Amino acid sequence: MKILTKILLVDDDELIVATLTRILKSEGYDVRAETTPDRVESIVRSWSPAVVLLDVRLPGRSGIEVLEDIVRGEGRPPVVMLTADDTAESAVKAMKLGAADYLTKPFNIDEVKIVLRNIVERERLRQEVDYLRMVNSQLFERTLIGDSDAIRQLKAQLEKMAQASVSTILITGESGTGKELVARQLHLLLHGQTPQHAPFIRVNCAALPDTLLESELFGYKKGAFTDAKADKKGLFEMAQGGSILLDEIGEMKLTLQSKLLRVLEERTVRHIGGSAEIPIDATVISTTNRDLAAMVQQGEFRMDLFYRLNAFSLHIPPLRERPDDISALSNYYLTFFSTKYAKSPTPVFSPEAEALIRAHRWTGNVRELKNVIERLVVLGTGDRILPEHLPKEIVEGQAPPARSDGQQYAFPDGGMSLEAMEKEMIRQALERTNRNKAKAARLLGISYDTLRYQVKKFGLE
C-alpha cells in the first residue's frame, strides 16, 4: 500500500480549507484540516505530518504563537505560513522564527503545489543525508586489523597514495578479504576524519543490469527514455568532493567500460539524453576479485581501461597467506560481537581453540572468520571457547563439504579455474533439481536472485 505524505492544514476560513483539501488530495497528499489552534500541537505529536500549513490569524490565538510552539516541540515539521497581509510583515517575522516558507492569500494554486513539493523533497533529502551520515559514521569506525608484513605494507601504500592525492585506484583480492574496508580507509585518508562531509558512494557493478547501471552512474535528462519522468543526477555527481567505489568492476560489460574510460580520462560526465559536460571531482576506487589481465587477454575487459585503473593498485593477500593476522582478527571480532549482543564477560579462546583457528585455511577469508566468530558468540554460553565449540571443519582441519550427500567434487587432471568450477557446480545443481532455480539456489546455499544472475552470467539459461 502506498503511504501518502501527510499535510496538516490549519485555517479558520472553511472555504479555503475545503478548496485546499480537495486540491491537495487530488495531488496525492493525505490532508487533515483544523479550523482552530486548540489541538494543533497534539496532532503534530501524534500524527507526525510532513508539512503544516498554518494561518497567521486564528480564533483565540495567533498563528505566530502556534508556530513558536511547533518549532520548540518534538518532531518539528516544516511550517508554511498562510497570510492575507500583503505587506508580508507577519510572514517575515514567521520566517525569522523558523517557518519554512509563506503563501499569500488569495492563493496561486500552482505556487501552493510547488512550495509543498519542494519542502517535501527537501525534507526527504535531509532525512536521507542524516541516515547516510549515521551509517557512514558507523562504517568508518573500523580500521585495518592485523600486524603481518602484508598488512603493514598495505597501510604504508595507503598512506603514500593518500599523500599523493591519487584520483583512480584499483583494489584486488579474493572475495572476503576486505576490499571495501580498504577502500573506506583510503577514502578517510584522502578526505579527512569527517566522512560525513565527503560522500562515499558504493556501486555494486555485479548487482545492476547494464542499462540501469549506466543511468545510475551517469544520470539522465527528462525524456531520455520511457521511465525518465524527471532529470536525475548520477552517482558520479553525487560523489563530488568524495569517493565513488565501483565494486566488482570486472562484471561491467564492454559497452559501459568504454564510457567509464571516457569519464576517467576527461573527468567529466554527460547525462543520458543530455549534451552538457559536467566536471567530476571525485576519487574513483575500483575493486575486483577477478584477474583483469587475463580478462583482457580473453577480450572480456578493455586493455586501455585496465591500464588506466591499474596505474595505482593495491592487492590484499588472502587470509591463509597472513596467518599472523588471524589471532588479532579473531579477538577483535570476539570483542565486537560480544558488545553487539551484550555478552558479558567477553569470552576468550582456550589455547587449543586458538591454535585450531590459526591452522584453518579460511578459504572464505576474513568474511568467513567473522561469520564463525559471530556464531560462537551468539550460541556460546560460557566465558571460554573450547575446541568442541568450533565448527567441525575447523576441528578436523578440512574445508566444509560442498555436497550434502558426502560426495567430493572430482577435479580434472589438468585442474580448472575457480570460475569454471563455479559454473560447473551451478550446472549440476540445475540438473539435479530439473532446472528448478529455487531448489537449486537452496542446494547451493545462495539466494534466488544470486542464482539468476549467475545463470545469466555463465549462459546456462
N, C-alpha and C positions, 0 to 999 in steps of 0.2 A: 504494500500500500504506500502511495506517495505521501510524504509528510509535507504539509503546506507551511509556508512561512507565516508566522503569527504577527498580526498588526493590531495594536490596541489603539482605538480611536476615542478621544475624549473631547466632546464639544456639546454645548447645550442647545445648539441650533439643530432641531430634528430634521429639517430639510437637508442640511449639509451632511448630517450623519447618514441619512438614507441614501443620498446620492453617492457619497464616497464609499459607503459599504457595498453598494451594488457594483460600482466601477472596480473596486479593489478585488472583490470576489471574482469578477469576470477575468481579472488578471492572474488568478490562481492563488490569491492570499486567503488566509484564514483570519477573518476580521471579527473582533469583539468590540462593541461600542458601549460607552458610558456617557451619560449626559450631566453627571455631577462628579466632583472630585473626591467624593467620600471614600470610594473603595479602590481608588487607583493604585495606591501603594500595595495593598494586599493582593490585588490582581497581578501586579508586576512580580511579586514574590512567588505567587502560586502558579501563575500561568506562563511566566517567562516569555513575554513577547519579544520578537526580534527588533521591532521598532514601535515607539509610542508617538502617535500624532496627538499633540496637546494644544488645546485652545488657550490663548493668553488670558481671556476673560471668561471666568466660570462663576456660576452662582455660589456665593458664600465664601469663595476663596480664590485667590489669584493663581493663574496657571504658572506664574513665575515661582510661587511658593511650592507648588506641587513639583515643579522641575527640580528645585533645590533638594526636596526630599528624595526624589528618584536618583539623582546623581550621588547622594550620600548613602543610599541603601545598597542592598545586595543585588547582584545581577547587573545593575546599571545599564539597561538597554539604551541605545541611542534614541534621542528625543528630537522630533521635528516640531517646532512651534508653529501654530496657526494664528495669524494676526490679521485684523482688519485695519490696523494702524498704518497708513501709507507712509508715515514719516519713518517707520521702521525703528523708532527709538526703543520700543519694548523688545523687538527682535534682536537688536544689537546687545541689549542687556542680557537677554536669554543666551546668546552665543557666548558671552563672557562667562556665564555661569556653567556652561558645559553643554548647551544644546548642539546637536549635530548640524542642524540647518533650520530654516524657517520658510514658510509659504504664506504669501499674502492673499487675503480674500478680496474679490472673488477669484477662485482658483482657475488656473490654466491646467486642465486635466492632464495634458501631456507632460507638463512640468512636474506634477504630482507623481506620475509614473516614473519619470526619470530620477527624481530625487530619491524615491523609495528604492528603486533598482540599484542605484549607486551605493546607498547606505548598506543595503543587504549584502551586496557583493563585497564592499569594503570590510564589513564585519566577518564575512566568511573567510576572506583572505587573512584577516588579523588572527582569527582562531586557528587557521591552518598554520600560519607562521609561528604562533605560540606553541602549537603542538610539535612542529618540526624542531623548534628550539629546544623543547624539553627532551625529545627523542635524541637529538644530536648531543646534548649535554651529557646524556647517559652513555651514549655510544663512545664518546670521546674520553670518558673517564679511564678506559682501559689503555694499557701500554703493551709493548712487546715484552713477553715474558721469556726469560732464558739467559744463560751466560755462556753458551757454547761459542766457539770461534765463529761459527756461521752467523749467529745472531749478532755478535759484536761487530762483525764485518758489515752485516746488513744495516745496523744502526749507523755505522760510520758513513756508509754510502748515502743513506737518507739525509744525514746532516750535510754532506757535500752538495747533494742535489738541491737541497733547500737553500743553501748559501748562494748557489749559482742561479737560483730562481728559474730552474728549467721549466718549460711550459708543456712538454709532452714526455710521458714516462710509460714504459711497459713493464708490468709485473707478471712474472711467470711462476708456475709451480703447480704441483698436483692439487686435486680437489681436497679441501680441508686443511691446507697448510696455513691459511690466514692471509690470503692476498688482499681481501677487503680491509682487514685491520691494518696492514702495512700501508694501504692507500690512504686510510684515515690518518695514520701517523704522519705521512708525508704532507697531507693537507694541513695538519696542525703546524708542522714546522714551516710550511710556506706562508701560512696566513695567520699565524699567531695563536695565542692560547684562548681566543674567544671565538670559537667556531660559529656561534650564533650570528655573528656579524659577517661571516663569509660563507656563503651557501656551499653545501656538499651534496651534489645531485648524483644519485646512483641509477644507472640504467642497465637492466638485465637484457643483454642482446639476444640471449637464447630464449627468453620467455615471450617476446613480442613478435608477431608476424611482420614481414618486411615492410608492408605498406604502413602499418601502424607505427613501427619503429621510426620510419622516415619522418612521418608527421610529428611524432613526439620529439624527435631530436631537433628538427628544423623549424617547426611551427608551420602555420598556413594562413592564407588570406581567406576571408569570407567568400564562399562560392567556388573555391578551388576544386572541390569535389562534392559529391552529393550531400554528405553529412556535415560539411563545413558551414555551419549556420552563423558563425562569427569569427573574427580574427582570433588567432591563438598563438601565444608565444611558444617557442620551442625550448627544450631543456638546456640547450647551449646558452640561450639568452638568460634563462633563469639562474644559470651558474655564474653569471657575471660577477667578477670580483672574488670568486672562489674556485671550486674544482668540480669537474664532471667525471664520474667514474663509468667507463664503458666496460661493464663486467662481461666476461666470456666473449671477447671481441672476435675470437676465432669462428664463432657461429654466424657472423654477419655475412650476408650474401655479397657477391662481387659487385652487383649494380650499386649497392649502397656504399661499398668500400670506396668506390671512385668519388662519390660525393663527400665522404668523410675526408678523403685525402685533400680535396679542394679546401675544405674548412681548415684543416691543419696547416696548409701551405699559405693560404691567404688571410687566415684569421678573420674571416667574415662568414656570415651565414645568410642564406636567402630563403624566405618563406616559400612554401609550395604555393604556386599561383601568384607570387609576388616578383618584383624586379629590383627592389631596393637591397643594397648590400649592407648588412648590419654588422658593425665591428664586434668581435668577441674577445673579451679579456677574461679568460678562464684557463686554469691548468687542466689539461686533458690527461687523465690517468686511465690506462687500459690494462685489463687482466685477462689471462687465459691459462687453461690447463692443457692446451693443445700445443703441438710442435708446429709453430707457424712457418719455420723454414722448410719443413717437409711439406706443408700445405702449399707453399709457393712452388715447390718442385712439381707437385701434383696439379697445379693450376687452380687450386681452391682458394688461394689468397694472393692479392696483388703484391708483386715484388716491391713496387715503389712505396706502397703503404707500409709494408713490413719494415723497410729500411728507415722510413720516416718515424715509425713507432719505436724501433729498436735502437735509435740513436742514444737514448738513455734507458737502460733496462736494469731491473732487479730480479734476481732469482731466489725463491725461497726453497731451500732444500727440504725434502720430506723428513718427517719426524724420526724415521728409522736411521737417518744419516746424522742425527744430532742427539744421541741418547742422553747427553749431559743435560738437556733441557727437560727431559721427561719428569724428573722429580720436582723441578721448580713449577712446571705447569700443573702437575697433579696436586700439589699443595695449594697452589693459587686457586684452582677450581674447587678444591675441598673447602677452603675458607669462603669463597664466593657463594657457593650453593648452600653452605651451612647458614650464612647470613640471610640469603634469599628465602630459605624455608624455615628460618627461625630454629635451627638445630643448636642446642647448647648443652654441653660444651661442644666445640668443633671437634669432630673425630680425628684421629691420627692413624697413619698406616703403621702396621707392625713391620719390622724389618723384612720378614718373609714376603709379605704382600707387596711392599715397595720393590723388592728385588724382582718379583714376577712382573710387575708393571713395567719396570725398566727393560726387562728382557723381551717383552712383547713387541712385535714388528709394527703395529699400528698402521696398517695399510690405509685406514681412513684418516690418518694424520691427526692433527690437533682436534678436529671436529669429533672424531671417534673417541679420543681420550676424554674430551669434555662431556660427551654423552654418557660414557661409562661412569665418570665421577658423579655426575648428576644423579644417575640411577642409584649409586651406592649411598649417596646422602639421603635421598628420598626414602629408600626402602630399608636403610640401616636403622638399628635400634640401639646399638651400643656406642661407646666413645672410642672404640678401637676397630679398625678394619683389618680383618684376618684373611688369609688365602681362601678360606671357604666362602667368603663373601663375594669373591671376584667371579666374573663370568667364566664359564667352563673353558672357552677358547684361550683365555689368558693363563689359567692354571695349567692347562695341558700343553701350552706352547704351540698352538696351531691357529690358523685363521678360521673364522666361523664358516660352517658349511654353506655352500651356495645352493644346495638342493635339499629339500626336506626329506627326501627318501634315502639319504645317506650316500647316493652315488656321487662320484667325483667327476669333474669335468676332464675330458681327455684332450690334452694338448697335442696338436700335430707335431711331428718330429722336428719340423723346421721352426716351431714357435709361431706366435701370432701377436699382433698388436692388441693393446687393451681395447681400442675402439672396435676392432674386428671381433674380439671376444664378446663385447657388449652387444653387438649386432646379432651374433650367433645365439646368445642367451635369450634375447628378445624373440628371435625367430622360433626357438624351441618352445618358449613359453606360449606363443601364439598357437603353435602346432598342438601342444598338449591340451589346450583349452578350446580347440576348434575355433580359433580366432575370436574368442570372446575376450575383448580387451579388458573388461572389468575384472574377470577372473585372472587374466594374465598379469595385470597390474598387482593384484593381491599375491600371486605366486612369486613375483619378483620383489615384492616389498616396496613398491613405489606407487605414487599417486596415478590416478587415471589420466590426468592431464599430462603428466610427465611421460607416460607411456605413449599417448597420442603423438606428442612432439617427437619422441624417439622413433616411432614407426615411420612418421613422415620424413624425418631426417635421414634414416637408413633406407628409404624407398621400399618399405615392407608392406605397403598398402595392398 
